[in-house]
Amino acid sequence: MKIDDILLQEGASVLDAMGQLDKTGLGVLFDAPEGKLQGVVTDGDLRRYILAGGKLEGPAADAVNRSPRSLPLERRAEARRLM
């Protein structure tokens, strides 16, 4: 797998992002234009977008979580407690 496989492609539709998520099997894509993280999108984010009336042909960027939470790897045991 290459880094490009997990980066949300500029101009991708929701359907494109769903296909990319399915292909990678990782459950997350990163929106990082020019190498700077702007947000993440998961299958859950896309599902919520669609359930709120978003279209499959709509821009995946509209479903991106722009305020993702993260932890350093050494603190991953705390993740469940913090969520």
Secondary structure, DSSP 8 states (H G I E B T S, - for coil): --GGGGB--TT-BHHHHHHHHHHH-SSEEEE-GGG---EEEEHHHHHHHHHTT--TTSBGGGG-BSS-----GGGGGGHHHH-
